[in-house]
Structures are given as C-alpha cells and as structure tokens.
C-alpha cells in the first residue's frame, strides 16, 4: 500500500472510530491553557491579580519550529513536564539556547528519522543522557512517531499526565501544519489523553463527537477563538459561551465555519456539542517572564530570552 493510500485508510478508520454512538454519551471537560498556567506570580497577564492556578502534569514534545518567540511557553512547559521529548529537528531548536556546554533544555527522548537534526546536536544530547530512538517509518510523521513513543514511555513508567503538548505546531510550511492537525486525528486511535498543538499565540485541539465543556478562565485566553470542521461535515453543532453561538447548525468547508469568534461577556466556559470531529482553536495572550528568575530563568519583557 502506498504512503498516500495508507494515510487515507488510517484517516477513514479514525473517522469511523470517532463517529461511534458511544462517543456521543459523555461530557468531556477541557482546560486547554491550564498547561501554561504558572505559579501565582507577576507573570500573570494581569499582574495585580494572581492567576487561579491548578497544578497539572504534562508531557511536552518540541517540534522543528523556531522557539525564540515561544521562550516563555517553553519555560513553563518544561518546568511542568514529567516527560520531555524532541521530534527530530526540534532538538536543533532546543540547542539554540545552549551556552557553551550549559543547557537547561535537555530532552529525555529524541526520536525521528534524523533527516533534520544536526549530527553535532545529536552527539551533544547523547552525551547529556538523552535517549535517542531512530524511527525510519515514512508512513508517519516524526511528530506522530514521537507521540507514540511518549505514550509508550508513560505507560511503561506508569506516569499519568493531564495532557500532551506539542510546542511549535504552527508556522512555516502549510503541509506540515496540516500534518500536525492530522496527528490529532491519529492520536485518538491510541489515547484519551488530550493533545494540544501550541504556538506563540495560539492553541488547537480536536473535539471528538459528543458534548464538551471548555474552561476559558485561566487569564491567558486571547480575544479570538474558532471551531473548524477539518475533513468531515458536521451536521449538528451547538455552542454556548461564544459571542456568535451555533444552534444545531451544519459546518463544513465551502460553507459555514466559525473563525474569528470570541467569548460572550463574562463567560468562564464554552460548551460545544458536535456529531463529528471538530477542531477547537483559541488565542493565547502574551506571556512575559520577568527578570526576577521566575521558572528558573529570566527573559526580556518582549517574551524573547536567552541563556
């Protein structure tokens, strides 16, 4: 079977799996930006009000995108993570914060077909104790393969996490962005753990068929949000908590999609009921890491940092 046909077959399998009647019976609660909540300190968007923090354990996967603008995100995710991984060229990006032989960001795992990682970076991380796993299968992306490895390690170590965050999921080539979104669909075959795609100012996750409650009261939410039916027509979508809600409406490409939406005044939760998989996407307010040493390192007020 060719690579393209194999991917189409897997996507159809995921569609059948996600459209099952059982998926429609439960209510799923999400706190997407909980992965970026820090301790109650002045890095909260409103420095006069401490963020209402909920402790969360995560696993983080660093993808091959520039991280300078995401440095505050990286700090918070790294400090929260019980397992840290880099997918191929993502290790190059982490190594950009290296000063001499000193580096805060040493991943537990580096995986991929290694067509992007620089040889000297691979040797450096090996010397620092990172586990290197070569995955040559070209039917899956490095991100998908790394995700499966992370899930296997979590299971072997009996570690529980609230979510898995892929940092550097947007930007660059459109085909790679769509591949990352496709990984959200593939992830539903192997785990119930929420998987979040995160960039400097946005987050996305996949809502399965059923009812969802999305908490939007972390203080990190940006102004915009959206619901995008990627791949399938949603016949019935109903929402509350948005400025422009949907009421048992159909969504599909070439017709209605919900982009550049925002939250109803005072809303702390958004509810979504859908009969098909639906991509939720939301903005992230700028996170500033102060020079006081929050999260173990300092950065400038524009969110860019160096070690």
HUQUICOR-V731832 format. One record per pair of residues at least 24 apart in sequence whose C-alpha atoms are under 10 Angstrom apart, sorted by the first residue. I is the first residue (numbers start at 1). J is the second residue. Records with the same first field share a line. If there is no record, write none. Layout:
I->J ; J
This chain:
2->139
3->138 ; 139 ; 140
4->139
5->139
6->139 ; 140
7->139 ; 140 ; 182 ; 186
10->185 ; 186 ; 189
11->182 ; 183 ; 185 ; 186 ; 231
12->231
13->185 ; 186 ; 189
14->185 ; 186 ; 187 ; 188 ; 189 ; 277
15->185 ; 186 ; 188 ; 189 ; 208 ; 231 ; 232 ; 276 ; 277
16->276
17->188 ; 189 ; 208 ; 209
18->185 ; 188 ; 189 ; 207 ; 208 ; 209 ; 210 ; 275 ; 276 ; 277
19->208 ; 209 ; 210 ; 275 ; 276 ; 277
20->208 ; 209 ; 210 ; 275 ; 276
21->209 ; 210 ; 275
22->209 ; 210
23->208 ; 209 ; 210 ; 211 ; 275 ; 276
24->208 ; 209 ; 210 ; 211 ; 273 ; 274 ; 275 ; 276
25->209 ; 210 ; 211
26->209 ; 210 ; 211 ; 212
27->209 ; 210 ; 211 ; 212 ; 213 ; 271 ; 272 ; 273
28->207 ; 208 ; 210 ; 211 ; 212 ; 213 ; 214 ; 271 ; 272
29->211 ; 212 ; 213 ; 214 ; 215 ; 269 ; 271
30->162 ; 163 ; 194 ; 205 ; 207 ; 212 ; 213 ; 214 ; 215 ; 216 ; 269 ; 270 ; 271
31->162 ; 163 ; 194 ; 213 ; 214 ; 215 ; 216 ; 217 ; 218 ; 269
32->163 ; 165 ; 194 ; 195 ; 196 ; 197 ; 198 ; 203 ; 204 ; 205 ; 214 ; 215 ; 216 ; 218 ; 221 ; 280 ; 281 ; 282
33->196 ; 198 ; 202 ; 203 ; 214 ; 215 ; 216 ; 217 ; 218 ; 219 ; 220 ; 221 ; 282 ; 283 ; 284
34->58 ; 162 ; 163 ; 215 ; 216 ; 217 ; 218 ; 219 ; 220
35->59 ; 60 ; 73 ; 76 ; 77 ; 80 ; 81 ; 162 ; 163 ; 164 ; 165 ; 196
36->72 ; 73 ; 74 ; 75 ; 76 ; 77 ; 80 ; 165 ; 198 ; 218 ; 220 ; 284 ; 287
37->73 ; 76 ; 77 ; 80 ; 218 ; 219 ; 220 ; 287
38->73 ; 75 ; 76 ; 77 ; 79 ; 80 ; 294 ; 295
39->76 ; 294 ; 295
41->290 ; 294
42->288 ; 289 ; 290 ; 292 ; 294
43->72 ; 286 ; 287 ; 288 ; 289 ; 290 ; 294
44->218 ; 219 ; 220 ; 285 ; 286 ; 287 ; 288 ; 289
45->218 ; 219 ; 220 ; 221 ; 285 ; 286 ; 287 ; 288
46->219 ; 220
49->219
50->219
51->217 ; 218 ; 219 ; 220
52->217 ; 218 ; 219
53->218 ; 219
54->218
55->80 ; 162
56->80 ; 81 ; 161 ; 162 ; 163
57->81 ; 82 ; 83 ; 159 ; 160 ; 161 ; 162 ; 163 ; 164
58->82 ; 83 ; 84 ; 159 ; 160 ; 161 ; 162 ; 163 ; 164 ; 165 ; 194 ; 195
59->83 ; 84 ; 85 ; 147 ; 150 ; 151 ; 154 ; 159 ; 160 ; 161 ; 162 ; 163 ; 164 ; 165 ; 166 ; 195
60->84 ; 85 ; 86 ; 107 ; 147 ; 150 ; 163 ; 164 ; 165 ; 166 ; 167 ; 195 ; 196
61->85 ; 86 ; 87 ; 90 ; 107 ; 109 ; 110 ; 143 ; 146 ; 147 ; 150 ; 164 ; 165 ; 166 ; 167 ; 168 ; 169 ; 197
62->86 ; 87 ; 88 ; 89 ; 90 ; 91 ; 92 ; 93 ; 94 ; 107 ; 110 ; 143 ; 146 ; 165 ; 166 ; 167 ; 168 ; 169 ; 198
63->87 ; 88 ; 89 ; 90 ; 91 ; 92 ; 93 ; 94 ; 142 ; 143 ; 146 ; 166 ; 167 ; 168 ; 169 ; 170 ; 180
64->88 ; 89 ; 90 ; 91 ; 92 ; 93 ; 94 ; 116 ; 117 ; 142 ; 143 ; 167 ; 168 ; 169 ; 170 ; 172
65->89 ; 90 ; 92 ; 93 ; 94 ; 167 ; 168 ; 169 ; 170 ; 171 ; 172 ; 199
66->90 ; 92 ; 93 ; 94 ; 96 ; 167 ; 168 ; 171 ; 172 ; 199
67->93 ; 94 ; 96 ; 97 ; 167 ; 168 ; 199 ; 200 ; 304 ; 305
68->93 ; 94 ; 96 ; 97 ; 200 ; 303 ; 304 ; 305 ; 306
69->199 ; 200 ; 201 ; 286 ; 302 ; 303 ; 304 ; 305
70->167 ; 168 ; 198 ; 199 ; 200 ; 201 ; 286 ; 287 ; 303 ; 304 ; 305
71->97 ; 200 ; 287 ; 288 ; 289 ; 298 ; 299 ; 303 ; 304 ; 305 ; 306
72->200 ; 286 ; 287 ; 288 ; 289 ; 290 ; 294 ; 295 ; 297 ; 298 ; 299 ; 300 ; 302 ; 303 ; 304 ; 305
73->167 ; 198 ; 199 ; 200 ; 201 ; 286 ; 287 ; 288 ; 289 ; 303
74->105 ; 167 ; 168 ; 200
75->104 ; 105 ; 289 ; 294 ; 295 ; 296 ; 297 ; 298 ; 299
76->287 ; 289 ; 294 ; 295 ; 296
77->165 ; 166 ; 167 ; 295
78->104 ; 105 ; 106 ; 107 ; 295
79->105 ; 295 ; 296
80->295
81->161 ; 163 ; 164 ; 165
82->108 ; 154 ; 159 ; 160 ; 161
83->107 ; 108 ; 109 ; 150 ; 151 ; 153 ; 154 ; 159 ; 161 ; 164
84->108 ; 109 ; 110 ; 130 ; 150 ; 164 ; 165
85->109 ; 110 ; 111 ; 130 ; 131 ; 132 ; 146 ; 147 ; 149 ; 150 ; 166
86->110 ; 111 ; 112 ; 130 ; 132 ; 142 ; 143 ; 146 ; 147 ; 166 ; 167
87->111 ; 112 ; 113 ; 114 ; 116 ; 117 ; 133 ; 141 ; 142 ; 143 ; 144 ; 145 ; 146 ; 147 ; 166
88->112 ; 113 ; 114 ; 115 ; 116 ; 117 ; 118 ; 122 ; 132 ; 133 ; 134 ; 135 ; 142 ; 143 ; 146
89->113 ; 114 ; 115 ; 116 ; 117 ; 118 ; 121 ; 122 ; 142
90->116 ; 117 ; 143 ; 167 ; 168
91->116 ; 117 ; 118 ; 121 ; 122 ; 125
92->116 ; 117 ; 118 ; 119 ; 120 ; 121 ; 122
93->117 ; 121 ; 168
94->121
95->121 ; 122 ; 124 ; 125
96->121 ; 306 ; 307
97->305 ; 306 ; 307
98->306 ; 307
99->306 ; 307
101->128
102->307
103->128 ; 307
104->296 ; 297 ; 307
106->130
107->131 ; 132
108->132 ; 150
109->133 ; 146 ; 149 ; 150 ; 153
110->134 ; 146 ; 149
111->135 ; 136 ; 142 ; 143 ; 145 ; 146 ; 147 ; 149 ; 150
112->136 ; 137 ; 138 ; 141 ; 142 ; 143 ; 144 ; 145 ; 146
113->137 ; 138 ; 141 ; 142 ; 145
114->142
140->179 ; 183 ; 186
141->176 ; 179 ; 180 ; 182 ; 183
142->180
143->169 ; 179 ; 180 ; 183
144->179 ; 180 ; 182 ; 183 ; 184 ; 186 ; 187
145->183
147->183 ; 187 ; 190 ; 195
148->186 ; 187 ; 190 ; 191
151->187 ; 190 ; 191 ; 193
160->193
161->193 ; 194
162->193 ; 194 ; 195
163->192 ; 193 ; 194 ; 195 ; 196
164->193 ; 194 ; 195 ; 196 ; 197
165->194 ; 195 ; 196 ; 197 ; 198 ; 203 ; 205
166->195 ; 196 ; 197 ; 198 ; 199 ; 203
167->196 ; 197 ; 198 ; 199 ; 200 ; 203
168->197 ; 198 ; 199 ; 200
169->196 ; 197 ; 198 ; 199 ; 200 ; 202 ; 203 ; 204
170->197 ; 198 ; 199 ; 200 ; 201 ; 202 ; 203 ; 204
171->199 ; 200
178->230
181->205 ; 206 ; 230 ; 279
182->206 ; 230 ; 231
184->279
185->230 ; 277 ; 279
196->281
197->281
198->281 ; 282 ; 283 ; 284
199->283 ; 284
200->283 ; 284 ; 285 ; 286 ; 287 ; 303
201->282 ; 283 ; 284 ; 285 ; 286 ; 287
202->281 ; 282 ; 283 ; 284 ; 285
203->280 ; 281 ; 282 ; 283 ; 284
204->279 ; 280 ; 281 ; 282 ; 283
205->278 ; 279 ; 280 ; 281 ; 282
206->230 ; 277 ; 278 ; 279 ; 280 ; 281
207->272 ; 273 ; 274 ; 276 ; 277 ; 278 ; 279 ; 280
208->273 ; 274 ; 275 ; 276 ; 277 ; 278 ; 279
209->234 ; 237 ; 272 ; 273 ; 274 ; 275 ; 276 ; 277 ; 278
210->237 ; 272 ; 273 ; 274 ; 275 ; 276 ; 277
211->237 ; 238 ; 239 ; 271 ; 272 ; 273 ; 274 ; 275
212->239 ; 269 ; 270 ; 271 ; 272 ; 273 ; 274
213->239 ; 240 ; 241 ; 269 ; 270 ; 271 ; 272 ; 273
214->241 ; 268 ; 269 ; 270 ; 271 ; 272 ; 280
215->267 ; 268 ; 269 ; 270 ; 271
216->241 ; 263 ; 267 ; 268 ; 269 ; 270 ; 282
217->266 ; 267 ; 268 ; 269
218->268
219->284 ; 285
220->283 ; 284 ; 285 ; 286 ; 287
221->263 ; 282 ; 283 ; 284 ; 285 ; 286
222->262 ; 263 ; 282 ; 283 ; 284 ; 285 ; 286
223->260 ; 261 ; 262 ; 263 ; 282 ; 283 ; 284 ; 285
224->259 ; 260 ; 261 ; 262 ; 263 ; 281 ; 282 ; 283 ; 284
225->258 ; 259 ; 260 ; 261 ; 262 ; 263 ; 280 ; 281 ; 282 ; 283 ; 284
226->257 ; 258 ; 259 ; 260 ; 261 ; 262 ; 263 ; 279 ; 280 ; 281 ; 282 ; 283
227->251 ; 257 ; 258 ; 259 ; 260 ; 261 ; 272 ; 278 ; 279 ; 280 ; 281 ; 282
228->252 ; 253 ; 256 ; 257 ; 258 ; 259 ; 277 ; 278 ; 279 ; 280 ; 281
229->253 ; 256 ; 257 ; 258 ; 276 ; 277 ; 278 ; 279 ; 280
230->257 ; 276 ; 277 ; 278 ; 279
231->276 ; 277 ; 278
232->276 ; 277 ; 278
233->275 ; 276 ; 277 ; 278
234->274 ; 275 ; 276 ; 277 ; 278
235->274 ; 275 ; 276
236->273 ; 274 ; 275 ; 276
237->272 ; 273 ; 274 ; 275 ; 276 ; 278
238->271 ; 272 ; 273 ; 274 ; 275
239->270 ; 271 ; 272 ; 273 ; 274
240->264 ; 267 ; 269 ; 270 ; 271 ; 272 ; 273
241->265 ; 266 ; 267 ; 268 ; 269 ; 270 ; 271 ; 272
242->267 ; 269 ; 270 ; 271 ; 272
243->267
245->270 ; 271 ; 272
246->272 ; 273
247->273
248->273 ; 274
249->274
250->274 ; 275
251->276 ; 278
252->278
